[in-house]
Amino acid sequence: MDKVRIRNRERPNTVVEISPKEYDEFKVLPAVDCNVVLEKPLAELAGLVRRKEVRYHKDLPPKIFAKLR
């Protein structure tokens, strides 16, 4: 998280922190760098799920999703 803050110190409003109290799927306090967009083909994402390298999470609450947008 510190790396994200340092990397974006000139634009702190582009870093979104989501507490586990806001979204109980998270167990630690993550920081999302909204300057980085990762695009992946659907087939690649499906493969990650099939290999259990990632898993599904419940939808983000609208309030948090709006902060990320």
N, C-alpha and C positions, 0 to 999 in steps of 0.2 A: 504494500500500500504506500509506503514511503517513496518508492521509486516512481509511482504514478504521480504523487504530489510534487516531487522534485521536477520530473519531466514536464509537468504542466504548471509550474509556478507562475508563469507569465499569463496564464489563462485558467485560473482556479475554478471558474464557473463551468468548465467543461469536464470536471471530475465529479462523479456522483457516488456518494457513499451510501450504502444500504445496510442498515443495522439488522441483525437477526430478529429484533423485536418488530421491525416493519415487515419482514419476509422470513418466516420461520424455516424455509428451506436452507437458509444460510446459517452456518454454525459459527462463523467468524465474520468480522466486519470487512467486506470487500469494497474496493474502489474501482469504479468502471471509468475507463478513459474513453469519453465519448468522441474523441478525435480519431479513434482507430475503428475502422469498419472492416470486418472480416466477411468476405463473401465465399460461400462454399456451395457447390452443387448439391441438390437434394440427395442424389445417389451417394455422395460422400458422407453426408450427415446420417443417412440410413445405415451405411456401413459402420459408422462409429457406434451407433446404438446397437446394431446386431452383434458387434464384437464387445459390447459392454464397456467401451472406452468413455462413453458419456451416458447419461440417463435422463429421463424425462423429469421435469419439475412442474409443479402446479403453476398456473399462469400468475404473472406479476399483478399485484393490485394496480388499478388504473392510476392511482396517485404516483406510484413509483415508475410505471411505464411512461407517464407524462414527463417526469424528471429526466428520464433517459432520452426521450425524443427531443 
